[in-house]
Structure formats: C-alpha cells, structure tokens
Amino acid sequence: MTIGPIDDLGDADLLERRQLVALRARGDVGTTPVGGVRCGRPLVYPIAADDLPPPLRLRAEVSGEQHVGVLFAFDLERLPDGDRYVSARFEVALTEPEAMAVRVDADADTLGVTYEATPATAVATRTIAAAERRPGWLRRLAGRERAPRAWVAGVQTSRFAWVHEDPRGDLLLPRHYGMHAVLALPAGARQVAGTIGVQVEVAARRGRVTSAREHVAFAEPCGLGAPAPAPADAAAVRLCMAADVVGYSRRRNAATERIQADIVALLGRARRAAGIADGAVRPQPQGDGQFTVLPVGIDESAVIPRLLAELDRGLRALNAHADDRMRIRVALHRGLVKEGANGWIGNAPIAVHRILDSPPLRAALHAHPRADFVLGVPDVLYRDVFVHAEERPRCDEFTAMTVELPEKGFVEHAWLYVG
C-alpha cells in the first residue's frame, strides 16, 4: 500500500484533544505537560460472518457473536525542537466484558490492504469501503520507511494495544497513527464503548526521558441488532439537557473562544461516558452553552448518574490549575418532543431552559462559590431517577425549589443539586 502525505485529524473526525501530563515517580499523574494527543472517533463497521477468516467464521456460527471492524486514528502533537517521542502505546479497554478483540492488526499488511489500497481479503474489502467516510485514514496503516513497526498485545481479550518503540534512537517515531482491530460482540450489541489510553515517553535534548499518559472515553454505534430509526418527524419521549457557562459575556474574545472549545469537549466527554455516541445526538450550539436532545429509549437511571459524574470529574480537572475557572449551570427535563423545521417542538425543550435560567439556579452558584456546577431537574425526573439512585447525586443531596416566571406564564416544582 502506498503512502502519501498524512494530514492532521480534522475537527469532523476528532473525538478529543488531550494534553499529555508527566507521570510522577510513583506512577500517578502530575501537572507538567508533555506534548499532546488528538484522538479520532473510532470508525466502526459491520463484518458479515461469511467475510471472516475460517476460524472466526466457525466461532461465530457456534457462539452467535457478531463482529465489527474498527479503525482507530491518533496524532501526537509536535514537540519543542530537540525533543522526540521514543515510545507510544495506544491501548483500548472495552466496557462490555463479553466483547473482545479477536484480531489486532499491526499495519495494512496484516489487515490485507496491499499496493494502491487493493484488498487481499474480504475483511480488507469491508475496511476500504468503510474508510471512504474518513479520507486518509487508510494511509495511516501503511508501513513507513525508517519508522518502528508496531507490536500488538491483548488478542482474545477486552483490553488490547499497539506499541511503537525506538529505545536506541535510531528511528524516528511518526506523529500520525492508524490501527485496526476486529471485535467480537455479544448478540444484540448496539454500540462499541470503552476508553482509549495513550502513554508516551519523550526524550528531551538534555537526555532526560519523561513518561506521560491520558485516557479518553468513546462510544460509537455498531449498527448491529439496533432497531430501525424512527422517522425524523416522529414524536417521542426524550431526555433534554441544557448547559450554560457562568460569566461568559464579561470575558475577552480569547477567553470566550477557549471556553467554547472547553464546553463542547466537556459535554461530549460526559455523554460518551454515559454511553451516548456522538453520532446519536445533534447538539445545538449556543455560544456560552449547548442544548441536546438525547436518543429515544435510554436507561435514565444509568445514563444520568454517569453523565453527571463525568461532568463533575471533567470540571474538576479543567479548573484544577486554572486562574479563570469555568462554572456552569445544567438542567435536565423529559417530555414528548418532535423535531421541527427550525428546532425541537414540545414542552420539555422550553421547560429545560426555564429551569436553566431560573433565579434559584443562578443564586445557587453565587451562594456556593466553590461549586463547579449546579443542576436543576423537574419533579418527575427527581422522583423517577434520583429517589431510587444508588450513585451520586442521591435524593437527600437535592433541595426543593419552585421555578416561577410570571412573565412567561411558567411555574414548576423542581429540585436543585450543587455539584
């Protein structure tokens, strides 16, 4: 397979950009930045049993498992002149314990993509067709002259990895990477979810080698066993979420640009941690905030606690060493909604913004200056989800409030949580 110039991951393909942070001597994460990594959204595509190699085909017939191929892509960011990456480990840990990698390809050769992207296997044919959605990703799989070839680990497990090493310094690690794996999933699986771990070693000009790592969550639909999507104009009961950054308008342009990027990344991470794939939602940007209608049929008792936990963790990490902390208001509501020509139709999209902008929610952030976020939910969600919750936030951590906006003709009994 020939290889031409490889471009950095575009925003449309980007899962997340993370700063890599140096590890301390005892192995925990410190505060010193050491390069950065841009992780692409994993490209998941189905593989029919007839297209599998004979051993996997026989296994699929016996077990009833379903199979998908997954393309991963990463960019290591440029280092200061004189510094270089000497090792890079990309590890995937699947959330579903019964899911596993049944094949982990080191490069295009083991996948079966040959000269000029010609497929030599049925799996390679499927991969090439799927990669049309991500131009340039196949080129990342090609071997590169004077670059260390990856060795792989974790076949037949739910945790697998690709490792590139240049311990002697004879070769130069590339900055652009592509990987491929074939996964076996339980019958009826609807998504591939997990975390991507990135760990690097960097050699500085003075000879010192520093290790750094980071983890990114992902969740992508696999297109297997999922029900047919409802028509775009069909009404359905859905969970709505709105978020807004406090004090956005008083900041200068450079700060507001950074905040916009941070809030989009933060909310995206929180949804993925809750098992909501990026492709399953279409968030509406609002400058200093975002409004999102979550998919039909989610388990709110699982999704909401995970979403809020990652939101809390992400804000703590973002604000740990920031001079200008980002604090947000968040509101949730549920109701019958329908997508119209210019937005969502229904009471829930209106009510969630009424709660978000309510005086009690605004006052709570002023009363609790150390809080990173406050949450408002209607009584129906409080009683259906939080009264029965075993994870935080639990019902005894909420305070009752009344959201009353006479000029809007709106009154609703709601609950407040200070994160």
C-alpha positions in Angstrom: 0.0 0.0 0.0 1.5 3.4 -1.0 1.5 6.2 1.4 1.3 9.9 0.6 1.2 12.9 2.9 -0.9 12.4 6.0 -2.9 15.3 7.3 -3.7 16.0 10.9 -7.1 14.8 12.1 -9.9 17.2 11.1 -12.5 18.5 13.5 -15.2 16.3 11.9 -13.2 13.2 12.7 -11.9 14.3 16.1 -13.0 12.5 19.3 -11.0 14.6 21.6 -7.7 16.5 22.0 -5.9 15.9 25.3 -2.8 17.4 26.9 -0.4 14.6 28.0 0.8 15.1 31.6 4.0 13.8 33.0 3.9 10.9 35.5 5.5 11.2 38.9 8.0 8.6 40.2 5.3 6.6 41.9 3.2 6.4 38.7 0.4 8.9 39.4 -0.3 11.8 37.1 1.5 15.1 37.9 0.9 18.5 36.4 3.7 19.0 33.9 2.5 19.0 30.3 4.5 16.7 27.9 3.2 17.0 24.4 -0.4 16.3 23.4 -2.5 13.8 21.5 -5.5 14.1 19.2 -7.7 11.0 19.2 -10.0 10.3 16.2 -13.5 9.0 16.6 -13.3 5.2 16.1 -14.8 4.1 12.8 -16.9 1.1 13.4 -18.4 -1.0 10.6 -20.1 -4.4 10.5 -18.4 -7.6 9.2 -20.7 -10.4 8.0 -19.8 -13.9 9.2 -19.1 -15.0 5.6 -16.4 -12.4 5.3 -14.5 -13.6 8.4 -11.4 -15.9 8.1 -12.5 -19.6 8.5 -11.6 -19.9 12.3 -13.5 -16.8 13.2 -16.4 -17.8 10.9 -16.7 -21.1 12.6 -16.6 -19.5 16.0 -19.3 -17.0 15.0 -21.6 -19.8 13.9 -21.2 -21.7 17.2 -21.3 -18.7 19.6 -23.8 -16.4 17.8 -21.4 -13.5 18.3 -21.4 -10.5 16.0 -18.3 -9.0 14.5 -17.2 -5.4 13.7 -14.1 -3.9 12.3 -12.8 -0.7 14.0 -10.3 1.8 12.7 -8.5 4.0 15.2 -6.5 7.1 14.5 -4.2 9.3 16.6 -1.9 12.3 16.1 0.9 13.1 18.5 1.4 16.8 18.6 4.8 18.4 17.7 7.4 18.7 20.5 9.9 21.5 21.0 12.9 21.3 18.8 15.4 18.7 20.1 12.7 16.7 21.9 11.3 13.5 20.4 8.9 10.7 21.2 10.8 7.4 21.9 7.7 5.2 22.6 4.0 5.4 22.2 1.4 2.9 23.5 -2.2 3.1 22.4 -4.5 0.8 24.5 -8.2 0.2 24.1 -10.2 -1.1 27.0 -13.8 -2.2 26.1 -16.6 -1.5 28.5 -18.6 -4.6 27.7 -16.9 -7.5 29.5 -18.1 -10.1 26.9 -16.7 -8.1 24.0 -13.1 -8.8 22.8 -10.6 -8.2 20.1 -10.3 -11.4 18.0 -7.8 -9.9 15.7 -5.4 -6.9 16.2 -3.6 -5.7 13.0 -0.2 -4.2 13.3 -0.5 -2.5 9.9 -2.0 -2.6 6.4 -0.1 -5.8 5.6 -1.6 -7.9 8.3 -5.0 -6.4 7.5 -4.7 -7.4 3.9 -4.7 -4.0 2.2 -2.0 -4.2 -0.4 -0.4 -1.9 -3.1 -2.6 1.1 -4.0 -5.2 0.1 -1.4 -6.1 -3.1 -3.2 -7.9 -5.6 -0.8 -6.4 -9.1 -0.5 -9.1 -10.3 2.0 -12.9 -9.9 2.5 -12.3 -8.0 5.7 -9.9 -5.6 3.9 -12.7 -5.1 1.3 -15.1 -4.1 4.1 -12.5 -1.8 5.6 -11.7 0.0 2.4 -15.4 0.6 1.8 -15.9 1.9 5.4 -12.9 4.2 5.2 -14.4 6.2 2.4 -16.1 8.1 5.2 -12.7 9.1 6.7 -10.4 10.1 3.8 -6.8 9.5 4.5 -7.3 7.0 7.4 -6.1 4.0 5.3 -2.8 5.7 4.6 -2.1 5.8 8.3 -2.0 2.0 8.3 0.9 1.8 5.8 4.4 0.9 6.9 6.8 3.8 6.8 10.5 3.7 6.0 12.8 4.1 9.0 9.9 4.0 11.4 9.4 1.3 14.1 6.7 -1.2 13.3 4.0 -1.7 16.0 3.8 -4.8 18.0 0.4 -5.7 19.3 -1.0 -7.2 22.5 -4.3 -8.3 24.0 -5.8 -10.6 21.3 -8.7 -12.6 22.7 -9.2 -10.0 25.5 -11.3 -6.9 26.0 -8.0 -4.8 26.5 -5.7 -4.6 23.6 -2.9 -2.4 22.4 -0.4 -1.2 19.8 3.1 -0.3 20.9 5.7 1.7 18.9 9.2 1.8 20.5 12.5 3.4 19.4 14.7 2.7 22.5 18.1 3.3 20.8 17.1 6.4 19.0 18.0 5.1 15.5 14.5 5.6 14.2 12.0 8.4 14.5 8.5 7.8 15.8 5.9 9.2 13.4 3.3 11.6 14.6 0.3 10.1 12.7 -1.0 6.7 13.6 -3.7 4.3 12.3 -4.7 1.0 13.8 -7.3 -1.7 13.0 -8.9 -4.5 15.0 -11.7 -7.0 14.6 -14.0 -7.2 17.6 -16.5 -10.0 18.6 -19.6 -8.6 20.3 -22.4 -10.2 22.2 -25.6 -10.9 20.2 -27.7 -7.8 20.0 -24.9 -5.3 20.9 -25.8 -1.8 19.8 -22.5 0.0 20.4 -18.8 -0.3 20.9 -17.7 1.6 24.0 -14.7 1.9 26.2 -11.6 4.0 26.8 -8.5 4.8 24.8 -5.3 5.1 26.8 -2.3 6.9 25.4 1.1 6.7 27.0 4.3 8.1 25.6 7.9 8.5 26.5 9.7 11.7 25.5 13.4 12.2 25.3 14.5 15.8 25.9 17.6 17.4 24.5 19.4 17.0 27.7 18.9 13.2 27.7 16.1 13.0 30.2 13.2 10.7 29.4 9.8 11.6 30.7 6.6 9.4 30.7 3.1 10.8 30.2 -0.4 9.4 29.8 -4.1 10.2 29.3 -7.4 8.4 28.8 -10.3 9.2 26.6 -13.8 7.6 26.7 -15.7 6.7 23.5 -19.0 5.2 22.4 -19.9 4.5 18.8 -22.9 2.7 17.3 -22.0 -0.6 15.7 -25.1 -0.9 13.5 -25.8 -4.5 14.7 -29.1 -5.5 16.3 -30.3 -2.0 16.5 -33.9 -1.2 15.7 -34.7 0.8 12.6 -34.6 4.5 13.4 -37.8 6.4 13.8 -38.8 8.8 11.1 -37.1 12.2 11.6 -40.5 13.9 12.2 -41.8 11.3 14.7 -42.7 12.5 18.2 -41.1 10.6 21.1 -40.4 10.9 24.9 -36.8 12.0 25.3 -34.4 13.5 27.8 -33.4 17.1 27.2 -30.2 18.7 28.6 -29.2 22.3 28.6 -25.9 23.8 29.9 -24.7 27.4 30.2 -21.3 28.9 31.3 -21.4 31.5 34.0 -19.9 34.9 33.4 -19.3 34.3 29.7 -20.1 37.8 28.5 -17.7 39.5 30.8 -14.7 37.7 29.3 -12.5 38.9 26.4 -12.5 37.2 23.0 -9.6 34.9 23.5 -11.1 33.6 26.7 -14.6 33.1 25.2 -13.0 31.2 22.3 -11.3 28.9 24.8 -14.5 28.4 26.8 -16.5 27.5 23.7 -14.0 24.7 22.9 -13.9 23.6 26.5 -17.7 23.4 27.0 -18.1 21.4 23.7 -15.4 18.9 24.7 -16.6 18.6 28.3 -20.2 17.9 27.3 -19.1 15.5 24.6 -17.0 13.5 27.1 -19.8 13.4 29.6 -22.3 12.0 27.0 -19.7 9.4 25.8 -19.0 8.3 29.4 -22.8 7.8 29.8 -22.8 5.6 26.7 -24.3 8.2 24.3 -22.4 8.0 20.9 -21.6 11.3 19.2 -23.5 10.2 16.1 -26.7 9.6 18.2 -27.1 13.3 19.0 -27.0 16.7 17.3 -26.2 19.3 19.9 -27.4 22.8 19.3 -24.5 25.3 20.0 -25.5 28.5 21.9 -22.1 30.3 22.2 -21.8 30.0 26.0 -23.8 26.8 26.2 -25.4 23.9 24.5 -28.8 22.2 24.2 -29.1 18.5 23.4 -31.9 16.1 23.0 -30.7 12.6 23.9 -31.7 9.4 22.0 -35.0 7.6 22.4 -35.1 4.6 24.8 -32.1 5.3 27.0 -31.9 4.0 30.6 -32.1 7.3 32.5 -31.2 5.5 35.8 -27.8 4.6 34.3 -27.2 7.5 31.8 -27.9 10.4 34.1 -25.5 9.4 37.0 -22.7 8.6 34.6 -23.2 11.8 32.7 -23.1 13.9 35.9 -20.1 12.0 37.3 -18.0 12.7 34.2 -19.2 16.3 34.1 -18.0 16.7 37.7 -14.7 15.0 37.0 -14.1 16.9 33.9 -14.8 20.3 35.5 -12.5 19.5 38.4 -9.7 18.6 36.0 -10.3 21.7 33.9 -10.4 24.0 36.9 -7.6 22.4 39.0 -4.9 24.8 37.8 -6.9 27.4 36.0 -6.8 31.1 37.0 -10.2 31.7 35.4 -12.5 28.8 36.5 -15.3 27.6 34.2 -18.5 27.2 36.2 -21.8 26.1 34.6 -25.5 25.7 35.2 -27.1 22.5 34.0 -30.7 21.5 33.6 -32.5 18.3 32.6 -36.1 17.7 31.6 -38.1 14.9 29.9 -41.1 15.0 27.7 -42.7 14.4 24.3 -40.7 16.2 21.7 -40.6 16.3 17.9 -38.0 17.7 15.5 -39.4 20.6 13.5 -38.1 22.7 10.6 -36.1 25.0 12.9 -35.6 23.2 16.2 -37.3 20.9 18.7 -41.0 21.2 19.4 -42.6 20.3 22.7 -42.8 21.5 26.4 -39.6 19.8 27.5 -37.2 21.9 25.4 -38.9 25.1 26.7 -39.0 23.9 30.3 -35.4 22.8 30.5 -34.3 26.3 29.5 -36.7 27.9 32.0 -35.1 25.8 34.8 -31.6 26.6 33.5 -32.2 30.3 33.6 -34.3 30.3 36.8 -33.3 32.7 39.7 -32.8 29.8 42.2 -30.3 28.1 39.9 -28.4 31.4 39.3 -28.5 32.2 43.0 -27.1 28.8 44.0 -23.8 29.5 42.2 -23.4 32.8 44.0 -24.2 31.1 47.3 -21.6 28.3 46.7 -18.5 29.9 45.1 -16.5 26.7 45.4 -19.1 24.7 43.3 -18.1 23.9 39.7 -21.7 23.4 38.6 -25.3 23.4 39.8 -28.1 21.2 38.4 -31.8 21.7 38.2 -34.3 18.9 37.4 -38.1 18.8 37.4 -40.0 16.9 40.0 -40.8 14.0 37.6 -37.1 13.2 37.0 -36.3 13.6 40.7 -38.9 11.0 41.6 -38.3 8.6 38.7 -34.5 8.7 38.8 -32.9 10.3 41.9 -35.2 8.9 44.6 -34.1 5.4 43.6 -30.4 6.3 42.8 -27.6 4.3 44.5 -24.9 6.5 42.9 -24.5 10.2 43.5 -26.2 12.5 43.3 -28.8 10.9 45.7 -32.1 12.3 46.6 -31.0 13.7 50.0 -28.5 15.9 48.3 -31.2 17.9 46.5 -33.1 20.9 47.7 -36.6 21.6 46.6 -37.2 24.8 44.6 -40.0 26.5 42.7 -39.3 27.9 39.3 -41.7 30.7 38.7 -41.6 33.1 35.8 -44.8 35.0 35.8 -43.9 37.0 32.6 -43.6 33.6 30.8 -46.6 32.1 32.5 -44.4 29.3 33.8 -44.5 27.6 37.2 -42.9 24.2 38.0 -41.8 22.4 41.1 -38.2 21.4 40.7 -35.1 20.3 42.6 -31.6 21.8 42.9 -28.3 20.0 43.3 -25.0 21.8 44.0 -22.1 19.9 42.4 
